[in-house]
Amino acid sequence: MQITIWKTFYIKPNEIGILYHRSDFKKILQPGTYRYFGKHWQVKTYDLNQPEAKIENLELLLRNHSAELQEYLVVVRTTFNQAALVRCGQNWVSITPNQLRAFWRGFIEVETHLFNLNESLTLPAQFVQQLRGIALNGIKKFLISEYEIGLLYVQNNFVQPLESGEYAFWAVDRDVTVRTLSQIIPNPDFPLEDVLIERHPEFVAAYCEIVQLQNQQVAIARYQGKVIAILKPCSRKLFWRGVEVEVIDINTDATLPFGLIAELVSGLPETLALSRSFLHICEVPAQHQGLLYINQEFQTQLQPGKHVWWIFGRSLQTEVFDLRQQTLEVSGQDILSKDKVPLRLNLTAGFRILDPLRAKNGLSDIVSYLYKELQFALRGAVGERSLDALLEDKGAIDRSIFEYIRQKTADYGIEIDSVGVKDIILPGEIKTILSKVVEAEKAAQANVVRRREETAATRSMLNTAKVMEDNPVALRLKELEVLERIAEKIEKIQVNGSLDSILTELISINRQ
């Protein structure tokens, strides 16, 4: 008995099918019902809501049945230097090089665009807008703000500048980057400046100011009147257009003029911070004098004021000297007098620098030299005198030290105005002994004075007695004087009889 085999296939309205017999392609089936006789028939269906046709052996089918398949498929084939964009309704698909992709026609609108990557990696503006917010394989997007300039690099090689806007580039097997530079900053850090200058002069000419300095040249870059950069000799730098550059030749004179000093040193703090590493600054106050050395050679004396030099290519050294009278203290000097008494002395000296150049050339350290010589002079003056001599005439020490130090400093342009010993401090036991000596001397002097006064008083009394002996009136007056002194000590006096009798009785009482 022979059995007849029929196979029925149903294709839904949103599907499409491919009919195979013994794995051989036969035809494309539209939606509907189909019946075929035999058991070797099969149908593969595809959902048209997924527009990409992911068909097995697509390459072989296109080779053998291209005409029939092209009626139902949109085929996109890219070579090694091509890429493609496919719009399927509202969706986009990116296709990288060396790809074969197919999409069903009719159910969803399909639109393809092929790009030659050898000509340009940039996607046209209309595609950038349509792809906004969509991430696609092989495509990089960049946004350049209105205050920025973008530099497009492919495989780390500069390609072109990008103005503000949105950009998209094919980045298939290539490293595509965009480095943004702010146009608000007039001196940004340009990547690989030397490469841009040497190999991309068209970009430099269109967007930049270039500064290239020779030896013994410096440059000051200003933007809107403000210093933004200082360039040292032999340097090269790029700035955005609009930057003003002043080139200064420092070959013959490295001194900054007053106007430039006011701008770089006395102006804005940020300007001083920018220029400080390039300048040597010396400020000479009033009543001072400065010395300038260039490459270790003396150049000139500096008057009061602010002096500034460029430091490039030379060694600068300045030193400021105070021309006013100065005081030097030599304190706590322990010295033995001629009679071996240990003393501690404090000395003060006043000096003035008359010729800073002579002082600098002759002495490495003026204050240390003066201190040492004053020590020597003080030790010599004290060591050759006894304690009594020192205490009797302290000015002799001052004069001795003054004469010594004046001769020592005359050849160095230093004038000694005054020298004086402030304190002579004795040890405790010596101080006690001296106190006893002084006390004894003063006691003896007091005793002499007392004896002298007693002698004078006795002599006066004797002279008074002789006067009263020869003159009764004087005796009477003396008696009245005595009576007056006695009356001062008596509260009441009762008089009986005459005054003469009273006086006689008082005198007799006084004698008793």
C-alpha positions as CSV (number, residue, x, y, z in Angstrom):
1,M,0.0,0.0,0.0
2,Q,1.5,3.3,-1.0
3,I,1.1,6.3,1.4
4,T,0.8,9.8,-0.1
5,I,2.5,12.4,2.1
6,W,1.5,16.1,1.9
7,K,3.1,18.8,4.0
8,T,1.3,22.0,4.9
9,F,2.9,25.3,5.9
10,Y,1.3,28.4,7.2
11,I,3.1,31.8,6.9
12,K,1.7,34.5,9.2
13,P,0.9,38.0,8.0
14,N,4.0,39.5,9.7
15,E,6.3,36.7,8.5
16,I,8.1,35.6,5.4
17,G,9.4,32.2,4.6
18,I,12.0,30.5,2.6
19,L,11.1,27.1,1.0
20,Y,13.8,24.4,0.9
21,H,13.7,20.9,-0.7
22,R,16.4,18.6,0.5
23,S,18.2,21.8,1.8
24,D,18.1,23.4,-1.7
25,F,16.5,26.8,-1.9
26,K,13.3,26.9,-4.0
27,K,11.5,30.2,-3.4
28,I,10.4,32.9,-1.1
29,L,6.9,32.4,0.5
30,Q,4.7,35.4,1.2
31,P,2.1,35.1,4.1
32,G,-0.5,32.4,3.4
33,T,-1.0,28.6,3.5
34,Y,1.0,26.2,1.3
35,R,0.9,22.4,0.6
36,Y,3.6,20.4,-0.9
37,F,3.8,16.7,-1.7
38,G,6.6,14.7,-0.3
39,K,8.4,14.5,3.0
40,H,11.6,16.5,2.1
41,W,10.1,19.9,2.1
42,Q,10.8,22.5,4.8
43,V,10.2,26.1,5.4
44,K,12.1,28.6,7.5
45,T,10.1,31.6,8.7
46,Y,11.4,35.1,9.7
47,D,9.6,37.7,11.7
48,L,9.4,40.9,9.7
49,N,9.3,43.0,12.8
50,Q,13.0,42.2,13.0
51,P,14.0,43.7,9.7
52,E,17.5,42.2,9.5
53,A,17.4,38.9,7.6
54,K,19.7,36.6,9.5
55,I,19.7,33.8,6.8
56,E,22.1,30.9,7.0
57,N,24.4,30.5,4.0
58,L,23.4,34.0,2.8
59,E,26.6,34.3,0.7
60,L,25.8,31.0,-1.1
61,L,22.2,31.9,-1.7
62,L,23.0,35.3,-3.2
63,R,25.6,33.7,-5.5
64,N,23.1,31.2,-6.9
65,H,19.7,33.0,-6.5
66,S,20.6,36.6,-6.5
67,A,17.8,37.8,-8.9
68,E,15.1,36.2,-6.8
69,L,16.4,37.3,-3.5
70,Q,17.1,40.9,-4.5
71,E,13.4,41.3,-4.9
72,Y,12.8,40.7,-1.2
73,L,16.1,41.7,0.4
74,V,18.1,44.8,0.7
75,V,21.7,43.6,0.7
76,V,24.5,45.6,2.2
77,R,28.1,44.5,1.5
78,T,31.1,46.5,2.7
79,T,34.7,46.1,1.7
80,F,37.8,46.6,3.9
81,N,37.6,50.4,3.5
82,Q,33.8,50.8,3.7
83,A,31.2,51.1,6.4
84,A,27.5,51.5,6.2
85,L,24.5,52.9,8.0
86,V,21.1,51.3,7.7
87,R,17.9,52.9,8.8
88,C,15.1,50.4,9.6
89,G,12.1,52.5,10.4
90,Q,13.2,54.5,13.4
91,N,16.1,52.3,14.2
92,W,19.7,52.5,12.9
93,V,22.2,49.8,12.4
94,S,25.9,50.4,11.7
95,I,27.9,48.0,9.5
96,T,31.6,47.8,9.8
97,P,34.1,46.9,7.0
98,N,34.1,43.4,5.4
99,Q,30.5,42.6,6.3
100,L,27.5,41.1,4.4
101,R,24.2,42.0,5.9
102,A,20.6,41.7,4.5
103,F,17.3,43.4,5.4
104,W,13.7,42.5,4.4
105,R,12.0,44.9,2.0
106,G,8.5,46.2,2.3
107,F,7.3,45.5,5.8
108,I,9.5,48.2,7.4
109,E,11.1,51.0,5.4
110,V,14.8,50.2,4.9
111,E,17.4,52.9,3.9
112,T,21.1,52.3,3.4
113,H,24.1,54.6,3.2
114,L,27.6,53.5,2.2
115,F,30.7,55.4,3.3
116,N,34.2,55.3,2.0
117,L,36.5,55.4,5.0
118,N,39.6,56.2,2.9
119,E,38.0,59.5,1.9
120,S,36.7,60.5,5.3
121,L,35.9,59.2,8.7
122,T,33.4,62.0,9.4
123,L,29.7,61.4,9.3
124,P,27.7,64.1,7.6
125,A,25.8,66.5,9.8
126,Q,22.4,65.1,8.9
127,F,23.4,61.7,10.2
128,V,24.9,63.2,13.4
129,Q,21.5,64.8,14.2
130,Q,19.5,61.6,13.4
131,L,21.9,59.5,15.5
132,R,21.8,61.8,18.5
133,G,21.3,59.7,21.6
134,I,21.9,56.4,19.8
135,A,24.9,54.3,20.6
136,L,26.2,52.4,17.5
137,N,29.1,50.0,17.1
138,G,32.1,51.5,15.4
139,I,31.0,55.2,15.7
140,K,32.3,57.7,18.2
141,K,30.5,61.0,18.9
142,F,31.9,64.2,20.3
143,L,30.4,67.5,21.5
144,I,32.5,70.7,21.1
145,S,31.2,73.6,23.2
146,E,30.9,77.1,21.9
147,Y,34.0,78.3,23.8
148,E,36.2,75.3,22.7
149,I,38.2,74.2,19.7
150,G,38.6,70.4,19.1
151,L,41.6,68.7,17.7
152,L,40.8,65.5,15.8
153,Y,43.4,62.8,16.1
154,V,43.4,59.4,14.3
155,Q,45.9,56.9,15.5
156,N,47.5,59.8,17.5
157,N,48.0,61.8,14.3
158,F,46.5,65.3,14.0
159,V,43.9,65.4,11.2
160,Q,41.9,68.7,11.5
161,P,40.5,71.3,14.0
162,L,36.8,71.1,14.9
163,E,34.7,74.2,15.6
164,S,31.9,74.1,18.1
165,G,29.2,71.6,17.3
166,E,28.3,67.8,17.3
167,Y,30.5,65.4,15.5
168,A,30.5,61.6,14.8
169,F,33.3,59.6,13.3
170,W,33.9,56.0,12.1
171,A,36.3,54.4,14.6
172,V,36.6,51.0,13.1
173,D,40.1,49.5,13.8
174,R,41.3,53.0,14.4
175,D,41.8,55.1,17.5
176,V,39.8,58.3,17.0
177,T,40.1,60.9,19.7
178,V,39.2,64.6,20.0
179,R,41.2,66.8,22.4
180,T,39.3,69.9,23.3
181,L,41.1,73.2,24.1
182,S,39.3,76.2,25.8
183,Q,39.4,79.4,23.8
184,I,38.8,81.3,27.1
185,I,42.4,80.4,28.1
186,P,44.7,82.3,25.7
187,N,47.7,80.0,26.3
188,P,46.3,76.4,26.6
189,D,48.6,73.4,26.6
190,F,48.6,72.5,23.0
191,P,49.4,68.7,22.6
192,L,52.7,68.2,20.8
193,E,53.2,71.9,20.0
194,D,56.3,71.2,17.9
195,V,54.5,68.7,15.7
196,L,51.6,71.2,15.1
197,I,54.1,73.9,14.2
198,E,56.3,71.8,11.9
199,R,53.7,69.7,10.1
200,H,50.4,71.6,10.3
201,P,51.2,75.2,9.5
202,E,47.7,75.7,8.0
203,F,46.2,75.1,11.5
204,V,48.7,77.4,13.2
205,A,48.2,80.2,10.6
206,A,44.4,80.0,11.0
207,Y,44.0,79.8,14.7
208,C,47.3,80.6,16.5
209,E,50.0,83.1,17.2
210,I,53.4,81.5,17.2
211,V,56.4,82.9,19.2
212,Q,59.8,81.6,18.4
213,L,62.8,83.2,20.2
214,Q,66.4,83.3,19.5
215,N,69.3,83.2,22.0
216,Q,69.4,86.3,24.2
217,Q,65.7,87.0,23.6
218,V,62.8,86.9,26.0
219,A,59.1,87.5,25.3
220,I,56.2,88.8,27.3
221,A,52.7,87.6,26.2
222,R,49.7,89.8,27.1
223,Y,46.0,89.1,26.6
224,Q,43.6,92.0,27.1
225,G,46.4,94.0,28.7
226,K,47.3,91.4,31.3
227,V,50.5,89.4,31.3
228,I,49.8,85.7,30.7
229,A,53.2,84.2,30.0
230,I,56.9,85.0,30.0
231,L,59.1,83.0,27.5
232,K,62.8,82.3,28.1
233,P,65.4,82.4,25.3
234,C,65.2,79.7,22.5
235,S,61.7,78.8,23.4
236,R,58.7,78.2,21.1
237,K,55.1,78.6,22.1
238,L,51.6,78.7,20.6
239,F,48.8,81.1,21.7
240,W,45.3,81.6,20.4
241,R,44.9,84.6,18.1
242,G,44.5,87.9,19.9
243,V,47.5,87.5,22.2
244,E,50.0,90.4,22.0
245,V,53.7,89.4,22.2
246,E,56.5,91.7,23.1
247,V,60.0,90.4,22.2
248,I,62.9,91.9,24.2
249,D,66.6,91.7,23.3
250,I,68.7,91.1,26.5
251,N,72.0,90.7,24.8
252,T,73.5,94.1,25.8
253,D,71.4,95.2,28.7
254,A,69.4,92.8,31.0
255,T,68.0,95.7,33.1
256,L,64.2,96.1,33.1
257,P,62.9,99.6,32.5
258,F,60.8,101.3,35.1
259,G,57.5,100.7,33.3
260,L,58.2,97.0,33.0
261,I,59.2,96.8,36.7
262,A,55.9,98.4,37.6
263,E,54.0,95.8,35.5
264,L,55.9,92.6,36.4
265,V,57.1,93.3,40.0
266,S,54.9,96.0,41.5
267,G,51.7,95.1,39.7
268,L,49.3,92.2,40.2
269,P,50.4,89.4,42.6
270,E,49.7,86.7,40.0
271,T,52.0,88.6,37.6
272,L,54.8,88.6,40.1
273,A,54.3,84.9,40.8
274,L,54.5,84.3,37.0
275,S,57.7,86.3,36.5
276,R,59.6,85.8,39.8
277,S,61.5,82.7,38.5
278,F,62.8,84.7,35.5
279,L,63.9,87.9,37.4
280,H,66.6,88.9,39.9
281,I,65.0,91.6,42.1
282,C,66.9,93.9,44.4
283,E,65.2,96.6,46.5
284,V,67.5,99.2,48.1
285,P,65.8,101.1,50.9
286,A,66.5,104.8,51.7
287,Q,69.8,105.4,53.4
288,H,71.2,102.2,51.9
289,Q,73.4,101.4,49.0
290,G,73.6,98.3,46.9
291,L,76.4,96.5,44.9
292,L,75.7,94.6,41.6
293,Y,77.9,91.7,40.5
294,I,77.4,90.0,37.1
295,N,79.2,86.8,36.5
296,Q,81.1,87.4,39.8
297,E,82.4,90.8,38.5
298,F,81.5,94.1,40.1
299,Q,79.3,96.3,37.8
300,T,77.9,99.3,39.6
301,Q,76.6,100.7,42.8
302,L,72.8,100.8,43.2
303,Q,71.0,103.8,44.6
304,P,67.8,103.5,46.7
305,G,64.9,102.1,44.7
306,K,63.8,98.8,43.1
307,H,66.2,97.2,40.5
308,V,65.3,94.2,38.4
309,W,67.3,92.2,35.8
310,W,66.6,89.2,33.5
311,I,68.5,86.2,34.8
312,F,68.9,84.3,31.5
313,G,72.5,83.7,30.4
314,R,74.2,85.4,33.4
315,S,74.8,85.0,37.1
316,L,73.6,88.0,39.1
317,Q,74.4,88.8,42.7
318,T,73.4,91.9,44.7
319,E,74.1,93.0,48.3
320,V,72.6,95.9,50.2
321,F,74.5,97.9,52.8
322,D,73.0,100.1,55.5
323,L,74.8,103.5,55.5
324,R,73.3,104.6,58.8
325,Q,75.0,104.4,62.1
326,Q,74.7,100.8,63.5
327,T,75.3,99.4,67.0
328,L,77.3,96.3,67.8
329,E,77.1,94.7,71.2
330,V,80.0,92.7,72.6
331,S,78.5,91.1,75.7
332,G,79.6,88.8,78.5
333,Q,83.4,89.0,78.0
334,D,85.2,87.3,80.8
335,I,88.7,88.9,81.2
336,L,91.4,88.9,83.9
337,S,92.7,92.3,85.0
338,K,96.4,93.0,85.5
339,D,96.1,92.0,89.1
340,K,94.4,88.7,88.2
341,V,90.8,89.8,89.2
342,P,88.2,88.1,86.9
343,L,85.9,90.6,85.4
344,R,82.9,90.4,83.1
345,L,82.4,93.3,80.7
346,N,79.8,94.5,78.2
347,L,80.9,96.7,75.4
348,T,78.9,98.8,72.9
349,A,80.3,100.2,69.6
350,G,78.7,102.5,67.0
351,F,80.0,102.3,63.4
352,R,79.0,103.4,60.0
353,I,79.9,102.0,56.5
354,L,81.3,104.8,54.4
355,D,82.4,102.8,51.4
356,P,80.4,99.6,50.8
357,L,82.6,98.5,47.9
358,R,85.8,98.6,49.9
359,A,84.1,96.9,52.8
360,K,82.8,94.1,50.6
361,N,86.0,93.5,48.7
362,G,88.1,93.5,51.9
363,L,85.8,91.6,54.3
364,S,83.7,88.6,53.9
365,D,81.7,89.4,57.0
366,I,81.8,92.9,58.3
367,V,80.0,92.3,61.6
368,S,82.0,89.3,62.5
369,Y,85.3,91.1,61.8
370,L,84.2,94.1,64.0
371,Y,83.1,91.8,66.8
372,K,86.4,89.9,66.7
373,E,88.6,93.1,66.7
374,L,86.5,94.6,69.5
375,Q,87.1,91.5,71.6
376,F,90.8,91.7,71.0
377,A,90.9,95.5,71.9
378,L,88.8,94.9,75.0
379,R,91.0,92.1,76.3
380,G,94.2,94.1,75.6
381,A,92.8,97.2,77.4
382,V,91.6,95.4,80.4
383,G,94.5,93.0,80.7
384,E,97.1,95.7,81.1
385,R,95.3,97.6,83.9
386,S,94.7,96.8,87.5
387,L,91.2,96.7,89.0
388,D,91.7,100.0,90.8
389,A,92.9,101.7,87.6
390,L,89.9,100.4,85.8
391,L,87.5,101.6,88.4
392,E,89.1,105.0,88.7
393,D,89.2,105.7,85.0
394,K,86.8,103.7,82.8
395,G,87.2,106.2,80.0
396,A,90.7,105.1,79.5
397,I,89.4,101.7,78.3
398,D,87.1,103.4,75.9
399,R,89.8,105.5,74.5
400,S,92.2,102.6,74.1
401,I,89.6,100.5,72.3
402,F,88.5,103.3,70.1
403,E,92.0,104.1,68.9
404,Y,92.7,100.4,68.2
405,I,89.5,99.7,66.3
406,R,89.7,102.9,64.3
407,Q,93.0,101.9,62.9
408,K,91.8,98.4,62.1
409,T,88.7,99.6,60.1
410,A,90.1,102.6,58.3
411,D,91.3,100.6,55.3
412,Y,87.9,99.0,54.8
413,G,85.8,102.1,54.5
414,I,84.2,101.7,58.0
415,E,84.0,104.6,60.4
416,I,83.9,104.0,64.2
417,D,81.7,106.7,65.9
418,S,81.8,105.6,69.5
419,V,83.0,102.9,71.8
420,G,82.0,102.5,75.4
421,V,82.1,99.9,78.2
422,K,78.6,99.6,79.6
423,D,79.2,97.3,82.5
424,I,82.0,96.0,84.6
425,I,80.7,93.1,86.6
426,L,82.7,91.8,89.6
427,P,82.6,88.3,91.1
428,G,80.5,88.1,94.3
429,E,83.5,87.7,96.8
430,I,85.3,90.7,95.2
431,K,82.2,92.7,95.4
432,T,81.8,92.0,99.1
433,I,85.4,92.9,99.8
434,L,85.1,96.2,97.9
435,S,81.9,97.0,99.8
436,K,83.7,96.6,103.1
437,V,86.6,98.8,101.9
438,V,84.2,101.5,100.8
439,E,82.3,101.2,104.1
440,A,85.5,101.7,106.1
441,E,86.6,104.6,104.0
442,K,83.3,106.3,104.4
443,A,83.2,105.7,108.2
444,A,86.7,107.2,108.5
445,Q,85.6,110.2,106.5
446,A,82.5,110.6,108.6
447,N,84.7,110.5,111.8
448,V,87.0,113.2,110.5
449,V,84.0,115.4,109.7
450,R,82.5,114.9,113.1
451,R,85.8,115.9,114.9
452,R,86.2,118.9,112.7
453,E,82.7,120.1,113.6
454,E,83.2,119.6,117.3
455,T,86.4,121.6,117.2
456,A,84.6,124.4,115.4
457,A,81.8,124.4,117.9
458,T,84.2,124.6,120.9
459,R,86.1,127.4,119.3
460,S,82.8,129.3,118.7
461,M,81.7,128.9,122.4
462,L,85.1,130.2,123.6
463,N,84.8,133.3,121.5
464,T,81.3,133.9,122.8
465,A,82.4,133.7,126.4
466,K,85.2,136.2,125.8
467,V,82.7,138.7,124.3
468,M,80.3,138.4,127.2
469,E,83.1,138.8,129.8
470,D,84.0,142.2,128.5
471,N,80.5,143.3,127.6
472,P,77.6,143.1,130.3
473,V,75.0,144.1,127.7
474,A,75.9,141.0,125.6
475,L,75.7,138.9,128.8
476,R,72.3,140.3,129.5
477,L,71.1,139.6,125.9
478,K,72.3,136.0,126.3
479,E,70.4,135.7,129.5
480,L,67.3,136.9,127.8
481,E,67.8,134.3,125.0
482,V,68.1,131.6,127.6
483,L,64.9,132.9,129.3
484,E,63.1,132.8,125.9
485,R,64.0,129.2,125.4
486,I,62.9,128.2,128.9
487,A,59.6,130.1,128.5
488,E,58.8,128.0,125.4
489,K,58.7,124.9,127.5
490,I,56.6,126.4,130.4
491,E,52.8,126.6,130.1
492,K,52.2,129.4,132.7
493,I,54.5,132.0,134.2
494,Q,53.5,133.9,137.4
495,V,55.5,137.1,137.9
496,N,56.1,138.4,141.5
497,G,58.4,141.2,141.8
498,S,60.4,142.9,139.2
499,L,61.8,141.4,136.0
500,D,65.3,141.9,137.3
501,S,64.7,139.8,140.3
502,I,63.1,137.0,138.3
503,L,66.1,136.9,135.9
504,T,68.5,136.8,138.9
505,E,66.6,133.9,140.4
506,L,66.4,132.0,137.0
507,I,70.1,132.5,136.5
508,S,70.9,131.2,140.0
509,I,68.6,128.2,139.4
510,N,70.2,127.5,136.0
511,R,73.6,127.6,137.7
512,Q,72.6,125.2,140.3
